Amino acid sequence: MKILIQLGHPAHFHLYKNTIKCLEAKNHKVFVLIKKKDILEDLLINANIKYLNILPKGRKDSLFGIVSGIIKRFFSILKFTVSNKIDILTGSSTEVAQVGKFTGKRSIITGEDDADVVPNFIKLAAPFVDGYLSPIVCNNGKLDAITIKYHSYHELAYLHPNHFSPDKKVLEQYLDAEKPYVIIRFAKLNAHHDKGIQGINTEIAQKLIDILSLNTDIYITSERELEPQFEKYRIKINPLHMHHVMAFAELYIGDSQTMAAEAGVLGVPFVRFNDFVGRIGYLRELEDIYQLGYGIKTNELEKLYSVVEGLINMPNRKEIYAQRRAKMLSEKIDYAQFLTWFIENYPESANIMRENPDYQYKFK
């Protein structure tokens, strides 16, 4: 088959990278289309994956910029689909569904955020979606009726033990592996669904550093510009090495969703501090069911400091979290293997899952 995969975010690169390799190994022709977004292009180049950037200048964060970006991507994907005689499209954007509907081609949308968090995506995608995949704990609103739900997370498409083994030699390229350290992450929080969302500000960051510096080294990664006093904590890492560095951390603290989930599935305690807390099903499951991290709202400042202090001083923390991770992995599937099978056999794969949801457990 000729398969088009559209990537709009660095997280989508990780989600699809193993599936791209698996599909190509089975002699399918895979075309990767992207837009300019943070380190997405660097990740693809470093991984030696060929791609076409259909929005190389990116877009502005205004409403006009968002809408014009969607329109430009739609027509670029449409033109590419027709001229290359694509058989099936997949990705996490509304344009994939829209182009699929317009051209009469099959399309599979992969989602992980609840409808309440991305209402505009649901509104724009719902009339056009052919196939929709999401973790079983997600509430997909209007799309729930057609959604195929699975027992896994996007993060287990690349951090499942079948695909990733932390390497201390990689870690040693960046820091002293014998010293305990904490990773702090600052997100931009400027996506369309981030409107009104608050996270870690300067004052909070300084207080966290004051607490942590008594016991550990501190390393900061940031999407946004750092205040001068935090520059000494900044760590610059090859994007493909970030998960090796995270895997050996004492804990992760941040205001982004994806990196919190990545820490959780690696068995690294995470503290997620933003206004999305309580609204995203897969993170609530990691926090409440598997107890791999904490979601703390921005009006719970004292709880934030208390939780961080408790975690950093927790006896046998690594062993406890390793056991919790093992339980989670025993109940989840290898999402990369499942996604490869689902795309390759769609739409029959959707019928199989509707008739026998336990079929997914072949992909452990």
C-alpha positions as CSV (number, residue, x, y, z in Angstrom):
1,M,0.0,0.0,0.0
2,K,0.8,3.7,-0.3
3,I,0.4,5.1,3.2
4,L,0.4,8.8,4.1
5,I,1.4,9.7,7.7
6,Q,0.9,13.3,8.7
7,L,2.9,14.5,11.8
8,G,2.1,17.8,13.5
9,H,4.0,17.6,16.7
10,P,7.2,16.0,18.1
11,A,5.0,13.6,20.1
12,H,3.5,12.4,16.8
13,F,7.0,11.5,15.6
14,H,7.6,9.2,18.5
15,L,4.1,7.8,18.2
16,Y,4.6,6.7,14.6
17,K,8.4,6.2,14.3
18,N,8.3,2.4,15.0
19,T,5.2,1.9,13.0
20,I,6.8,3.6,10.0
21,K,9.8,1.2,10.2
22,C,7.5,-1.8,10.6
23,L,5.3,-0.8,7.6
24,E,8.4,-0.1,5.4
25,A,9.8,-3.5,6.4
26,K,6.7,-5.1,5.1
27,N,7.3,-3.3,1.7
28,H,4.6,-0.7,2.1
29,K,5.4,2.8,0.7
30,V,5.2,5.3,3.5
31,F,5.1,9.1,2.9
32,V,5.6,11.4,5.9
33,L,4.2,14.9,5.7
34,I,4.9,17.4,8.5
35,K,4.5,21.1,9.5
36,K,7.1,23.2,11.3
37,K,6.7,22.5,15.0
38,D,9.5,22.8,17.6
39,I,12.0,20.0,17.2
40,L,9.9,17.8,14.9
41,E,12.2,18.3,11.9
42,D,15.3,17.6,13.9
43,L,13.9,14.3,15.2
44,L,13.1,13.1,11.7
45,I,16.5,14.1,10.4
46,N,18.3,12.4,13.3
47,A,16.2,9.3,12.8
48,N,17.0,9.3,9.1
49,I,13.3,9.3,8.2
50,K,12.4,11.0,4.9
51,Y,9.7,13.6,5.0
52,L,8.1,16.6,3.2
53,N,7.5,19.8,5.2
54,I,4.2,21.2,3.9
55,L,4.2,24.2,6.2
56,P,7.9,25.1,6.5
57,K,7.3,28.6,7.9
58,G,5.0,27.3,10.6
59,R,2.0,29.4,11.6
60,K,1.1,32.3,13.9
61,D,-0.6,31.5,17.2
62,S,-3.6,33.9,16.5
63,L,-7.0,32.6,15.5
64,F,-6.3,33.7,11.9
65,G,-2.9,31.9,11.9
66,I,-4.5,28.6,13.2
67,V,-7.3,28.7,10.6
68,S,-5.1,29.6,7.7
69,G,-2.6,26.9,8.8
70,I,-5.4,24.3,8.7
71,I,-6.5,25.4,5.2
72,K,-3.0,25.4,3.8
73,R,-2.3,21.9,5.2
74,F,-5.6,20.6,3.9
75,F,-4.8,21.6,0.3
76,S,-1.2,20.4,0.5
77,I,-2.3,17.0,1.8
78,L,-5.1,16.8,-0.7
79,K,-2.7,17.6,-3.6
80,F,-0.2,15.0,-2.4
81,T,-2.8,12.3,-1.8
82,V,-4.2,12.6,-5.3
83,S,-0.9,13.0,-7.2
84,N,0.7,10.0,-5.3
85,K,-2.4,7.8,-5.4
86,I,-2.4,7.3,-1.6
87,D,-4.4,4.3,-0.4
88,I,-4.8,5.2,3.3
89,L,-4.0,8.3,5.5
90,T,-3.3,8.4,9.2
91,G,-2.3,11.0,11.7
92,S,-3.7,13.1,14.6
93,S,-5.0,16.1,12.6
94,T,-8.4,17.1,11.3
95,E,-7.0,17.6,7.8
96,V,-6.2,13.8,7.5
97,A,-9.9,13.0,8.1
98,Q,-11.1,15.8,5.8
99,V,-8.8,14.8,2.9
100,G,-9.8,11.2,3.3
101,K,-13.5,12.0,3.1
102,F,-13.0,14.4,0.2
103,T,-11.0,11.8,-1.9
104,G,-12.9,8.7,-0.8
105,K,-9.8,7.2,0.8
106,R,-9.6,5.4,4.1
107,S,-8.3,7.4,7.1
108,I,-7.3,6.6,10.7
109,I,-7.1,9.3,13.3
110,T,-5.1,8.7,16.4
111,G,-6.1,10.6,19.5
112,E,-5.3,10.6,23.2
113,D,-6.9,13.8,24.5
114,D,-10.5,13.8,25.8
115,A,-13.2,15.8,23.9
116,D,-13.4,18.3,26.7
117,V,-9.7,19.2,26.2
118,V,-9.8,19.5,22.4
119,P,-13.4,20.5,21.6
120,N,-12.5,22.4,18.4
121,F,-10.7,19.3,17.1
122,I,-13.8,17.1,17.7
123,K,-16.1,19.6,16.0
124,L,-13.8,19.9,12.9
125,A,-13.1,16.2,12.7
126,A,-16.4,14.5,13.6
127,P,-18.2,15.0,10.2
128,F,-15.2,13.5,8.3
129,V,-13.6,10.7,10.5
130,D,-13.5,7.3,9.0
131,G,-11.6,5.4,11.8
132,Y,-10.6,6.8,15.2
133,L,-8.3,5.2,17.7
134,S,-7.9,6.1,21.4
135,P,-7.0,4.7,24.8
136,I,-9.9,3.0,26.5
137,V,-10.0,5.6,29.2
138,C,-10.6,8.6,26.8
139,N,-14.0,10.3,26.5
140,N,-14.2,11.2,22.8
141,G,-17.6,12.9,22.8
142,K,-19.3,12.7,19.4
143,L,-16.6,10.3,18.2
144,D,-17.1,7.7,20.9
145,A,-19.6,5.8,18.8
146,I,-17.1,5.1,16.1
147,T,-13.9,4.9,18.2
148,I,-11.9,1.7,18.5
149,K,-10.5,1.8,22.1
150,Y,-7.4,-0.1,23.2
151,H,-5.6,-0.8,26.5
152,S,-2.4,1.3,26.0
153,Y,-1.0,4.8,25.6
154,H,0.6,6.7,22.8
155,E,3.8,6.7,24.9
156,L,3.9,2.9,24.8
157,A,4.3,3.0,21.0
158,Y,7.9,4.1,21.7
159,L,8.7,3.5,25.4
160,H,7.4,0.0,25.7
161,P,10.3,-2.4,26.7
162,N,9.9,-4.0,23.3
163,H,11.2,-0.7,21.7
164,F,13.2,1.1,24.3
165,S,15.9,0.2,26.8
166,P,17.5,3.1,28.8
167,D,21.2,3.4,28.2
168,K,23.5,4.9,30.9
169,K,26.2,5.4,28.3
170,V,23.9,7.8,26.5
171,L,23.2,9.6,29.8
172,E,26.9,10.0,30.5
173,Q,27.2,12.2,27.4
174,Y,25.3,14.9,29.3
175,L,25.8,14.6,33.0
176,D,27.4,12.6,35.9
177,A,25.3,9.4,36.1
178,E,26.3,8.8,39.7
179,K,24.7,12.0,41.0
180,P,20.9,12.1,41.6
181,Y,19.1,14.6,39.4
182,V,15.6,15.9,38.7
183,I,14.2,17.0,35.3
184,I,12.0,20.1,35.2
185,R,10.1,20.9,32.0
186,F,8.5,24.2,31.0
187,A,5.9,24.0,28.2
188,K,4.8,27.0,26.0
189,L,1.1,26.3,26.6
190,N,0.2,28.2,23.5
191,A,-1.7,25.7,21.4
192,H,-5.3,26.5,20.6
193,H,-6.5,24.1,23.4
194,D,-4.2,25.8,25.9
195,K,-6.1,29.0,26.1
196,G,-6.5,30.1,29.7
197,I,-4.3,27.2,31.0
198,Q,-1.6,28.2,33.6
199,G,1.4,26.2,34.6
200,I,4.8,26.8,36.4
201,N,5.7,30.5,36.7
202,T,8.9,32.1,37.7
203,E,8.1,32.2,41.5
204,I,7.0,28.6,41.6
205,A,10.0,27.4,39.6
206,Q,12.3,29.2,42.1
207,K,10.6,27.6,45.1
208,L,10.8,24.1,43.5
209,I,14.5,24.7,42.9
210,D,15.0,25.7,46.5
211,I,13.4,22.5,47.7
212,L,15.2,20.2,45.3
213,S,18.7,21.6,45.4
214,L,19.2,20.3,48.9
215,N,19.1,16.7,47.7
216,T,19.7,16.6,43.9
217,D,21.1,18.2,40.8
218,I,18.5,20.0,38.7
219,Y,18.2,20.1,34.9
220,I,15.7,22.2,33.0
221,T,14.4,21.7,29.5
222,S,12.1,24.5,28.2
223,E,10.0,25.3,25.1
224,R,9.7,28.9,26.3
225,E,12.4,31.5,26.9
226,L,14.0,30.9,30.3
227,E,14.5,33.7,32.9
228,P,18.2,34.5,33.3
229,Q,18.4,33.0,36.8
230,F,17.4,29.6,35.4
231,E,19.8,29.4,32.5
232,K,22.5,27.7,34.6
233,Y,20.1,24.7,35.0
234,R,19.4,24.4,31.3
235,I,20.5,21.1,29.7
236,K,20.8,20.7,25.9
237,I,20.1,17.2,24.7
238,N,19.9,15.5,21.4
239,P,16.1,15.1,21.0
240,L,16.6,11.4,20.4
241,H,18.4,11.0,23.7
242,M,15.8,12.7,26.0
243,H,14.1,9.5,27.1
244,H,17.5,8.0,28.2
245,V,18.1,11.0,30.4
246,M,14.6,11.0,31.7
247,A,14.7,7.2,32.5
248,F,17.4,7.6,35.2
249,A,16.0,10.8,36.8
250,E,14.8,10.8,40.4
251,L,11.6,12.5,39.3
252,Y,10.1,14.7,36.6
253,I,8.2,18.0,37.3
254,G,6.5,20.0,34.5
255,D,3.5,21.7,33.1
256,S,3.3,19.6,29.9
257,Q,1.2,16.5,29.4
258,T,3.3,14.2,27.1
259,M,6.5,14.3,29.1
260,A,4.6,13.6,32.3
261,A,3.1,10.5,30.7
262,E,6.5,9.5,29.3
263,A,8.0,9.7,32.8
264,G,5.2,7.6,34.1
265,V,5.5,4.7,31.7
266,L,9.2,4.7,32.4
267,G,8.5,4.3,36.1
268,V,9.9,7.8,37.0
269,P,7.6,9.6,39.4
270,F,6.0,12.7,37.7
271,V,4.4,15.8,39.1
272,R,2.2,17.5,36.5
273,F,1.2,21.1,37.5
274,N,-1.3,22.8,35.2
275,D,-5.0,23.5,34.7
276,F,-5.6,20.3,32.6
277,V,-5.4,18.2,35.7
278,G,-8.5,16.1,36.2
279,R,-9.6,16.5,32.5
280,I,-7.4,14.0,30.6
281,G,-8.4,10.3,31.0
282,Y,-5.1,8.6,30.3
283,L,-3.2,10.8,32.7
284,R,-5.8,10.3,35.4
285,E,-5.3,6.6,34.9
286,L,-1.6,6.8,35.3
287,E,-2.0,9.0,38.4
288,D,-5.0,7.4,40.1
289,I,-5.0,3.7,39.1
290,Y,-1.3,3.0,38.6
291,Q,0.0,5.7,41.0
292,L,2.9,6.6,38.8
293,G,2.6,10.3,39.3
294,Y,0.6,13.3,40.6
295,G,-1.6,15.8,38.8
296,I,-1.8,19.0,40.8
297,K,-4.0,22.0,39.9
298,T,-2.6,25.5,39.9
299,N,-4.7,26.6,42.9
300,E,-3.0,23.8,45.0
301,L,0.5,25.4,45.4
302,E,1.2,24.1,48.9
303,K,0.2,20.6,47.7
304,L,2.7,20.9,44.9
305,Y,5.6,21.7,47.3
306,S,4.5,19.0,49.7
307,V,4.3,16.3,47.1
308,V,7.7,17.2,45.6
309,E,9.3,17.2,49.0
310,G,7.7,13.9,49.9
311,L,8.8,12.2,46.7
312,I,12.4,13.3,46.8
313,N,12.7,12.0,50.4
314,M,10.6,8.8,49.8
315,P,12.4,5.6,51.0
316,N,12.7,2.9,48.4
317,R,11.1,5.1,45.8
318,K,12.8,3.5,42.8
319,E,11.7,0.0,43.8
320,I,8.2,1.1,44.5
321,Y,7.8,2.8,41.2
322,A,9.4,0.0,39.3
323,Q,6.7,-2.4,40.8
324,R,3.9,0.1,39.8
325,R,5.3,0.3,36.3
326,A,5.5,-3.5,36.0
327,K,1.8,-3.7,37.0
328,M,0.9,-1.1,34.4
329,L,2.9,-2.9,31.6
330,S,1.3,-6.2,32.5
331,E,-2.1,-4.8,31.7
332,K,-1.2,-2.8,28.6
333,I,-0.3,-3.7,25.0
334,D,2.5,-2.7,22.7
335,Y,0.8,0.1,20.9
336,A,3.3,0.3,18.0
337,Q,2.7,-3.3,17.1
338,F,-1.1,-2.9,17.4
339,L,-1.1,0.4,15.3
340,T,1.0,-1.3,12.6
341,W,-1.5,-4.2,12.4
342,F,-4.5,-1.9,12.5
343,I,-3.3,0.3,9.6
344,E,-2.2,-2.6,7.5
345,N,-5.5,-4.4,7.8
346,Y,-7.9,-1.5,8.0
347,P,-10.9,-1.6,7.8
348,E,-11.1,-5.3,8.6
349,S,-9.0,-4.6,11.7
350,A,-11.7,-2.3,13.1
351,N,-14.3,-5.0,12.5
352,I,-12.1,-7.6,14.4
353,M,-11.8,-5.2,17.3
354,R,-15.5,-4.5,17.5
355,E,-16.3,-8.2,17.5
356,N,-13.4,-9.3,19.8
357,P,-11.7,-6.5,21.7
358,D,-9.4,-9.0,23.4
359,Y,-7.7,-9.5,20.0
360,Q,-5.5,-6.6,21.0
361,Y,-3.7,-8.7,23.6
362,K,-1.9,-10.5,20.8
363,F,0.3,-7.4,20.8
364,K,2.1,-7.6,24.1
